[in-house]
Amino acid sequence: MADIAQIAARVEALRRDAQERDARHQTIYDARAQKIDNIAPGSMPDAWPRPITANLIDTSARQLAENLAPLPSINCASGVMTSERAKKFVAKKTKIAYSYIIDSNLKAKMPQGCDWYLTYGSMPIVVDADFTEGRPRLRIDNPMKSYVEYDLNGRVRSYTKVWREPARQLAAKFPEHETAILGRDRPMGQQVTGDTELELVKFCDATSYVLYMPERKNLVLMETPNTFGKVPVAVARKPSYDDQDRGQYDDVVWPMLARNRMAMLGLQATQQTVRAPLAIPTDVQKIPFGDDAVIRTNSPEKIRRVGTDMPQAAWQQDALLSAEVMRGTRTPASATGDVDASIITGRGVDALNGGYDIQVATGQLMIGHALEQALELAFEMDEKFWPDAKKSISGVINGTPFEETYTPEKDIKGNFRVSVSYGFASGMNPNQALIFLLQLRGDQLVSRDFVQRQLPMDIDVSMLQAEVDKEQTVDALKQGIFALLSSVGIMAQQGMDPTMLLTQAAKIIELREKMPMHEAILTAFQPEPQPAPPTSAGGAPPGTPEEGAGVPFGINPSTGMPGGIAPGQAQMGPGGKPDVMSLLAGLTSSGRPTASASVKRSVPA
């Protein structure tokens, strides 16, 4: 059993050290939630108005979080793989890592997690053991009221989460402590209603999990030993100049409120101008009101409203505050579509987007490192809690569906290393990344495979290249068929019969409706099967002597010539060689052989 007094003392020390951070977090939350009345009581006039200007902090946080939200690619290779067995092991382990992310629905939760990372300066990723499904689950926790202890190596030593919950819900969850939760064991004045929110503290270290209530004398609601032996939490921390978590908008709240104050004063001045008193000459005795009212006076030019003119400095101050908020949030005007720079050269736009892209790249670096640690904890938890369980996983990796079965002890084998990457063009927008990659490819500085793997989209590179190769080969086949068909006229002029070629082309058109192009071409150009030679009653071809006859095998008994020699060659000698008379008939008068030949064509009339 853990010492609850010692744990409570550790938690209170963490909360005292983080008082300033918690105050900043609450201020940012109130500013984004438009709860201006709750910000720093006593530091502003009591009649501080509600905001009427655009909430640039909320807009900037949402937009930058959406750029950070896409998940990186995962690779479980720990080195250079030479054997096919090692490649299969890494491929299956990579699918397991993707299954953790898919089963945890992390893709849909990343925009909110990245928003917390930017606003509050950290994003805790908690790895929970789901004993019902027998799998680890990744969960992004709200960094508000969360306290993390680190050791000298930067590893999480303890993780504490504080939140408030209605007493009625707590009593329903823990009926054995209902009396203490509702305060019924106390005097009547100290009892609480069911809607009263009470504070809970969840503490986790390498030895135990403890859930207790500080407002009920550290009442322990739940306690269990940590059989995992580690704190299953990985934290993505925003870079800071000290040891406190600082969000990106901590110092922008006050310029934003000042800008809102200027907008309210402008609205008040406009209202006063519209409702200003009416100045009239002294000869007017009656003042009619309403549409088309007529005022009779000898000096109509003196009738006017006593207006309030806005000084020019007020508009200048509003522009300065707006620029200060934009600069403080590090959000360029081009990010919201308000580009006031040169669109001919693009240098102004690039200068504005430079800092924005660096923020995205830095955020991806920190979040990717935390995701690596969380996946390594998930691998270790999977192998430790369910080593022999056979599990089925399925999902989509880079646009390609997969379905696999694995056993943690066999397919993980204590190898928990994971590598995540946001790609070569991390921080760039998709258009810039694509142009940069095409420039590198055009100068032959990188391979086509490298460019495909760095594309800002989910694709299966191997399948994509296979499809490209297949399309190129089919195109080459079609070009060959087109070239062959273009020679039909020449074949007809030379006396050749193009009917078979035209028939094959028409057959390709007919087969294309039933099968792919390459199969249609193969089927149409497949040669006709040759008829089998007729056989004699004994099963041997004609001219072949029956078994047991005195004629040698392979000799035609009717001609005495080897089998396969045409009847017109019967005048030749054995083996198809011409006899002496044929040789002499082919000599000229001078004794030279006749080496000329001619071709004669006849067209039937």
C-alpha positions in Angstrom: 0.0 0.0 0.0 1.3 3.4 -0.9 1.7 6.1 1.7 -1.1 8.5 0.8 0.3 11.2 3.1 3.7 11.1 1.3 2.0 11.1 -2.1 -0.2 14.1 -1.2 2.8 16.0 0.0 4.6 15.4 -3.4 1.5 16.5 -5.3 1.1 19.7 -3.2 4.7 20.6 -3.8 4.2 20.1 -7.5 1.1 22.3 -7.5 2.9 25.1 -5.6 5.7 25.1 -8.1 3.2 25.3 -10.9 1.0 28.0 -9.5 2.3 30.6 -12.0 1.9 28.2 -14.9 -1.7 27.3 -13.8 -2.6 30.9 -13.7 -1.3 31.5 -17.2 -3.2 28.4 -18.4 -6.5 29.7 -16.8 -6.0 33.1 -18.3 -5.5 31.7 -21.8 -8.5 29.4 -21.4 -10.7 32.4 -20.3 -9.4 34.5 -23.2 -10.2 31.9 -25.8 -13.6 31.1 -24.1 -14.4 34.8 -24.1 -14.7 34.9 -20.3 -13.1 38.3 -19.9 -14.6 38.9 -16.5 -12.6 36.0 -15.1 -9.2 37.3 -16.2 -7.0 38.7 -13.4 -9.6 40.1 -11.0 -8.7 43.6 -9.8 -6.3 44.4 -12.7 -8.9 46.1 -14.9 -12.0 48.2 -14.6 -15.1 46.6 -13.1 -17.1 47.4 -16.2 -14.7 45.7 -18.6 -16.8 44.9 -21.7 -17.3 41.6 -23.4 -15.1 41.2 -26.5 -16.5 42.2 -29.8 -13.3 41.8 -32.0 -12.1 38.6 -33.6 -10.5 36.2 -31.1 -7.1 36.1 -32.8 -5.7 33.7 -30.2 -8.3 31.1 -30.8 -8.1 31.6 -34.6 -4.3 31.3 -34.7 -4.3 28.3 -32.4 -6.8 26.4 -34.4 -5.1 27.1 -37.7 -1.6 26.2 -36.6 -2.9 23.1 -34.8 -4.5 21.9 -38.1 -1.2 22.2 -39.8 0.5 20.2 -37.0 -2.3 17.5 -36.8 -1.3 15.1 -39.7 0.3 12.0 -38.3 3.9 11.1 -39.3 5.0 8.0 -41.1 6.2 5.1 -38.9 9.2 2.8 -39.5 10.3 0.1 -37.1 13.6 -0.8 -38.9 16.5 -0.6 -36.4 19.2 -0.8 -39.0 20.1 -2.0 -42.5 18.1 -5.1 -43.4 19.8 -7.6 -45.7 17.7 -10.8 -45.3 14.1 -11.3 -46.4 13.2 -12.6 -43.0 14.3 -9.3 -41.3 12.3 -7.3 -43.8 9.2 -9.3 -43.0 9.8 -8.9 -39.3 10.1 -5.1 -39.7 7.0 -4.9 -42.0 4.8 -6.8 -39.5 6.1 -4.7 -36.5 5.3 -1.5 -38.4 1.8 -2.8 -39.0 1.5 -3.4 -35.3 2.6 0.2 -34.5 0.0 1.5 -37.0 -2.6 -0.7 -35.4 -2.0 1.0 -32.0 -2.6 4.4 -33.6 -5.7 3.2 -35.6 -7.3 1.5 -32.6 -6.7 4.5 -30.4 -8.3 6.8 -33.0 -5.3 9.1 -32.7 -5.8 10.7 -36.1 -9.0 12.3 -35.0 -7.6 13.4 -31.7 -4.4 15.0 -33.0 -6.0 18.4 -33.9 -7.1 18.9 -30.3 -3.8 17.6 -28.9 -1.8 19.9 -31.1 -4.1 22.8 -30.0 -3.2 22.0 -26.3 0.5 21.8 -27.2 0.4 25.3 -28.7 -1.9 26.9 -26.1 -0.5 25.3 -22.9 3.0 24.3 -24.0 2.8 20.5 -23.6 0.9 17.5 -24.8 0.9 14.4 -22.6 0.3 11.0 -24.4 -0.9 8.4 -21.9 -0.6 4.7 -22.8 -3.5 2.8 -21.1 -3.8 -1.0 -20.8 -7.1 -2.1 -22.2 -7.6 -5.4 -20.5 -11.0 -5.9 -22.1 -9.6 -5.9 -25.7 -6.2 -7.0 -24.6 -4.4 -4.1 -26.3 -2.6 -0.9 -25.3 -4.4 2.4 -26.1 -2.9 5.8 -26.7 -4.7 8.8 -25.2 -3.9 12.5 -25.4 -4.5 14.1 -22.0 -5.4 17.7 -21.3 -2.3 19.4 -19.9 -4.3 21.8 -17.7 -3.9 20.8 -14.1 -1.4 18.1 -15.0 1.9 17.8 -13.2 4.9 15.8 -14.4 8.1 14.9 -12.6 11.2 14.2 -14.7 14.4 12.4 -13.8 17.9 13.6 -14.8 17.6 11.9 -18.2 14.3 13.5 -19.0 12.2 10.4 -18.4 8.8 10.8 -16.7 9.2 9.9 -13.0 5.6 10.6 -12.0 2.4 11.9 -13.6 -0.4 13.6 -11.7 -3.8 14.8 -13.1 -6.2 17.0 -11.1 -9.8 17.7 -12.1 -13.2 18.4 -10.6 -16.3 16.3 -10.9 -19.9 16.5 -9.5 -20.4 14.7 -6.2 -23.4 12.8 -7.6 -21.3 11.2 -10.3 -18.5 10.3 -7.9 -21.0 8.7 -5.5 -22.4 6.6 -8.4 -18.9 5.5 -9.4 -17.8 4.7 -5.9 -20.9 3.7 -3.9 -18.7 2.3 -1.1 -17.6 5.8 -0.4 -20.9 7.6 -1.0 -21.3 8.7 2.6 -17.8 10.3 2.8 -18.1 11.8 -0.7 -21.4 13.6 0.0 -20.2 14.6 3.5 -23.0 12.7 5.3 -20.6 11.7 8.0 -20.1 15.4 8.9 -22.3 18.0 10.5 -25.3 19.3 8.6 -23.6 22.5 7.5 -20.6 20.6 5.9 -22.7 18.3 3.7 -22.7 19.0 -0.1 -25.4 18.6 -2.7 -25.1 16.3 -5.7 -24.2 19.2 -8.0 -21.2 20.3 -6.0 -18.0 19.7 -7.8 -15.2 18.1 -5.8 -11.5 17.8 -6.6 -9.9 14.5 -7.6 -6.2 13.7 -7.9 -4.8 10.8 -9.9 -1.2 10.0 -9.1 0.9 7.5 -11.0 4.6 6.5 -10.6 6.6 3.3 -11.3 5.1 1.5 -8.3 1.4 2.4 -8.0 -1.7 4.2 -9.2 -3.7 6.2 -6.6 -6.9 8.1 -6.9 -7.8 10.3 -3.9 -9.9 13.3 -2.9 -7.9 16.1 -1.1 -11.2 17.8 0.1 -12.1 14.6 2.0 -9.0 14.3 4.0 -7.1 12.5 1.2 -9.8 9.8 0.9 -8.4 7.0 -1.3 -11.0 6.0 -3.9 -8.9 3.6 -5.8 -5.4 2.1 -5.5 -3.6 -0.5 -7.5 0.0 -1.5 -8.0 1.7 -0.6 -11.3 2.7 -4.0 -12.6 4.1 -2.3 -15.7 7.0 -0.9 -13.7 7.2 2.4 -15.7 5.1 5.5 -15.9 3.3 5.0 -19.2 3.3 8.7 -20.2 5.2 10.5 -22.9 5.1 14.3 -23.0 5.7 16.6 -26.0 7.0 19.8 -24.5 7.2 23.2 -26.3 10.7 24.7 -26.2 11.0 27.2 -23.3 13.7 29.3 -21.7 13.1 27.9 -18.3 11.7 24.7 -16.7 8.0 25.8 -17.0 5.6 24.9 -19.7 4.9 28.1 -21.6 2.3 28.3 -24.3 2.6 30.4 -27.5 -0.1 32.9 -26.5 0.8 33.6 -22.9 1.9 37.2 -23.6 -0.7 38.0 -26.3 -3.7 38.1 -24.0 -3.3 41.7 -22.9 -2.7 43.3 -26.3 -5.7 41.4 -27.5 -7.8 42.8 -24.6 -6.5 46.3 -25.2 -7.5 46.0 -28.9 -10.9 44.9 -27.8 -11.1 47.9 -25.4 -10.3 50.2 -28.3 -13.0 48.6 -30.4 -15.5 49.0 -27.6 -14.6 52.7 -27.2 -15.1 53.2 -31.0 -18.5 51.5 -30.7 -19.4 53.8 -27.8 -18.3 56.9 -29.8 -20.4 55.8 -32.7 -23.4 55.2 -30.5 -23.0 58.7 -28.9 -22.7 60.2 -32.3 -25.9 58.6 -33.5 -27.8 59.5 -30.3 -26.2 62.9 -29.9 -28.5 65.8 -28.9 -30.0 68.0 -31.6 -28.8 71.6 -31.8 -31.4 74.0 -33.2 -31.7 77.8 -33.6 -33.5 79.9 -31.0 -36.4 80.7 -33.2 -37.6 77.1 -33.2 -40.4 76.7 -30.6 -41.6 73.2 -31.4 -39.5 70.2 -32.4 -41.4 67.5 -34.3 -40.1 64.0 -34.5 -40.6 61.1 -36.8 -40.3 60.4 -40.5 -40.7 63.4 -42.8 -41.0 65.8 -39.8 -40.8 69.5 -40.7 -38.9 72.1 -38.6 -39.7 75.7 -39.3 -36.8 78.1 -38.8 -35.1 81.1 -40.3 -31.6 79.4 -40.0 -31.9 75.8 -41.2 -28.1 75.6 -41.6 -27.7 75.7 -37.8 -29.7 72.5 -37.3 -27.3 69.6 -36.5 -26.4 66.9 -34.1 -23.6 67.4 -31.6 -21.3 64.7 -32.9 -18.2 63.1 -31.5 -15.3 62.8 -34.0 -12.9 59.9 -33.6 -9.4 61.1 -33.3 -6.9 59.8 -35.9 -4.6 58.5 -33.2 -7.4 56.0 -32.2 -7.3 54.3 -35.6 -3.5 54.3 -35.5 -3.5 52.7 -32.0 -5.9 50.0 -33.2 -3.6 49.2 -36.1 -0.6 49.0 -33.8 -2.4 46.7 -31.4 -3.6 44.4 -34.2 -0.1 44.2 -35.6 1.2 43.4 -32.1 -1.2 40.6 -31.6 -0.4 39.2 -35.0 3.3 39.4 -34.2 2.9 37.9 -30.8 0.9 34.9 -32.1 3.6 34.5 -34.9 0.8 34.2 -37.4 1.5 35.9 -40.8 -1.3 37.7 -42.6 -0.9 35.3 -45.5 -2.0 32.4 -43.2 -5.5 33.9 -43.0 -5.6 34.9 -46.7 -4.9 38.6 -46.0 -1.8 39.0 -48.3 -0.6 42.6 -48.7 2.8 41.7 -50.2 4.0 41.4 -53.8 2.5 38.5 -55.6 4.8 38.9 -58.6 8.0 37.8 -57.0 6.5 36.2 -53.9 9.4 37.4 -51.7 7.1 39.2 -49.3 4.9 36.1 -48.9 8.0 33.9 -48.4 9.3 36.3 -45.7 6.0 36.2 -43.9 5.7 32.4 -44.1 9.2 31.7 -43.0 8.6 31.9 -39.3 5.3 30.1 -39.6 6.9 27.1 -41.4 9.6 27.0 -38.7 6.9 26.7 -36.0 5.3 23.8 -37.8 8.7 22.0 -38.2 9.6 22.5 -34.6 6.2 21.3 -33.4 6.4 18.2 -35.6 9.9 17.5 -34.1 8.7 17.6 -30.5 5.4 15.8 -31.1 7.2 13.1 -33.2 9.7 12.5 -30.4 6.8 12.1 -27.9 5.0 9.7 -30.2 8.1 7.6 -30.6 8.3 7.2 -26.8 4.6 6.4 -26.6 4.8 3.7 -29.2 7.8 2.2 -27.6 5.9 2.0 -24.3 2.9 0.5 -26.1 5.2 -2.3 -27.6 6.7 -3.0 -24.2 3.2 -3.1 -22.5 1.8 -5.3 -25.2 4.6 -7.9 -24.8 4.6 -7.8 -21.0 0.8 -8.1 -20.4 -0.3 -10.3 -23.3 2.8 -12.2 -24.5 1.1 -15.3 -25.9 -2.1 -13.8 -27.1 -2.8 -14.2 -30.8 -4.3 -10.9 -32.1 -5.8 -9.8 -35.3 -5.1 -6.3 -36.6 -6.3 -4.4 -39.7 -6.2 -0.9 -41.1 -4.8 1.2 -43.8 -1.1 2.2 -44.3 -0.4 4.8 -46.8 -3.6 4.2 -48.7 -3.2 0.4 -48.7 -5.4 -1.8 -46.6 -3.8 -4.6 -44.5 -4.9 -7.4 -42.3 -2.5 -9.3 -40.1 -2.2 -11.6 -37.1 0.6 -11.4 -34.6 1.8 -12.7 -31.2 3.6 -10.1 -29.1 6.3 -12.5 -27.8 7.1 -13.8 -31.2 6.7 -10.7 -33.4 8.1 -8.1 -31.0 10.9 -10.0 -29.3 11.9 -7.2 -27.0 12.6 -4.9 -29.9 10.7 -1.7 -28.9 12.5 0.8 -31.2 10.3 3.0 -33.4 11.1 5.8 -35.7 8.6 8.4 -36.9 9.2 11.0 -39.6 7.2 13.9 -40.9 9.0 13.7 -44.3 11.7 15.6 -46.0 9.7 18.7 -46.5 8.6 19.1 -42.9 7.2 22.5 -42.2 6.5 23.4 -45.9 3.1 23.7 -47.3 2.2 21.0 -49.9 2.7 23.3 -52.9 6.1 24.4 -51.8 7.1 20.8 -50.9 6.0 19.5 -54.3 7.9 22.2 -56.3 11.0 21.7 -54.2 10.9 17.9 -54.8 10.3 18.3 -58.5 13.3 20.6 -58.8 15.5 18.1 -57.0 14.2 15.3 -59.2 14.7 17.4 -62.4 18.4 17.8 -61.6 18.7 14.1 -60.9 19.8 14.8 -57.3 17.3 12.3 -55.8 15.6 9.2 -57.1 12.0 8.8 -58.1 11.4 6.5 -55.1 12.7 9.2 -52.7 10.3 11.8 -54.2 7.4 9.4 -54.0 8.1 8.7 -50.3 8.2 12.4 -49.5 5.0 13.3 -51.2 2.6 15.2 -48.9 -0.1 12.5 -49.2 -0.8 9.0 -48.0 0.4 6.5 -50.7 1.9 3.0 -50.9 5.1 3.7 -52.8 5.6 0.1 -54.0 2.1 -0.3 -55.2 2.1 3.1 -56.8 5.3 2.3 -58.8 3.9 -1.0 -59.8 0.8 0.7 -61.2 2.9 3.3 -63.0 5.0 0.5 -64.6 1.9 -1.4 -65.6 0.4 1.7 -67.2 3.6 2.5 -69.1 3.8 -1.1 -70.4 0.1 -1.1 -71.5 0.8 2.2 -73.3 3.8 0.7 -75.0 1.6 -2.3 -76.1 -1.0 0.0 -77.5 1.6 2.0 -79.4 2.9 -1.2 -80.9 -0.6 -2.3 -82.0 -1.2 1.2 -83.5 2.1 1.0 -85.4 1.2 -2.5 -86.7 -2.3 -1.4 -87.8 -0.8 1.7 -89.6 1.2 -0.7 -91.9 -2.0 -2.4 -93.2 -2.0 -0.3 -96.4 1.6 -1.2 -97.1 0.9 -4.9 -96.7 -2.0 -4.7 -99.1 0.2 -2.9 -101.7 2.8 -5.6 -101.5 0.2 -8.3 -102.1 0.1 -9.6 -98.5 -3.3 -10.4 -96.8 -4.0 -8.1 -93.8 -7.2 -9.8 -92.9 -5.7 -11.7 -90.0 -4.3 -8.5 -88.5 -7.6 -6.6 -88.8 -9.4 -9.6 -87.3 -7.1 -9.6 -84.3 -7.5 -5.8 -83.8 -11.3 -6.2 -83.9 -11.0 -9.1 -81.4 -9.0 -6.8 -79.1 -11.9 -4.3 -79.1 -14.4 -7.0 -78.3 -12.2 -8.5 -75.5 -11.4 -5.1 -73.9 -15.0 -4.9 -72.5 -14.4 -8.2 -70.6 -10.7 -8.0 -69.5 -7.8 -5.6 -69.1 -5.9 -4.3 -72.1 -2.9 -6.5 -71.8 -4.9 -9.7 -71.4 -7.0 -8.8 -74.4 -3.9 -8.3 -76.5 -2.4 -11.6 -75.4 -5.7 -13.5 -76.1 -6.2 -11.9 -79.5 -2.6 -12.6 -80.7 -2.4 -16.1 -79.3 -1.6 -18.5 -82.1 -4.1 -21.1 -83.2 -3.3 -24.6 -81.9 -1.7 -26.8 -84.6 -3.8 -30.0 -85.5 -2.3 -33.2 -84.4 -1.0 -35.4 -87.2 -3.2 -38.4 -88.1 -2.1 -41.7 -86.6 -2.4 -45.2 -88.0 -4.3 -48.0 -86.4 -1.3 -48.9 -84.3 -1.0 -45.3 -83.0 2.1 -44.4 -85.2 2.1 -41.6 -87.8 1.7 -42.7 -91.5 5.0 -43.9 -93.0 6.2 -45.2 -89.7 6.8 -49.0 -89.8 5.0 -51.2 -87.4 6.9 -52.4 -84.4 8.8 -55.7 -85.4 9.0 -54.8 -89.1 12.4 -55.0 -90.9 12.5 -51.3 -91.8 14.7 -49.1 -89.5 12.9 -46.7 -87.3 12.3 -43.2 -88.8 12.5 -44.5 -92.5 9.5 -44.2 -94.7 8.9 -47.8 -96.0 7.2 -46.6 -99.2 10.1 -44.2 -100.3 13.0 -45.5 -98.3 13.7 -41.8 -97.3 13.9 -40.5 -93.8 10.5 -39.5 -92.4 9.5 -35.8 -92.8 10.9 -35.4 -96.3 8.4 -34.0 -98.8 7.4 -36.2 -101.7 8.9 -33.7 -104.1 12.3 -34.4 -102.6 12.2 -38.1 -103.4 14.7 -37.7 -106.1 17.3 -36.7 -103.6 19.6 -39.2 -102.0 19.4 -40.7 -98.6 19.0 -38.1 -95.8 17.6 -35.6 -98.3 20.9 -34.9 -100.1 20.7 -34.4 -103.9 22.1 -37.1 -106.1 24.9 -36.7 -108.7 22.6 -36.1 -111.6 20.9 -33.2 -109.8 24.3 -31.7 -109.0 25.5 -32.0 -112.7 22.2 -30.5 -114.0 22.9 -27.4 -111.9 26.3 -26.7 -113.5 26.8 -24.2 -116.4 28.8 -24.9 -119.5 31.9 -23.5 -117.9 31.5 -25.8 -114.9 30.2 -23.2 -112.5 27.2 -23.9 -110.3 24.0 -22.0 -111.0 23.6 -19.6 -108.0 20.7 -17.4 -109.3 17.1 -17.5 -108.2 13.9 -15.8 -109.3 10.4 -15.3 -107.9 7.3 -15.3 -110.1 3.9 -14.1 -108.9 0.7 -14.8 -110.8 -2.6 -13.1 -110.2 -5.6 -15.1 -111.3 -7.8 -13.5 -113.9 
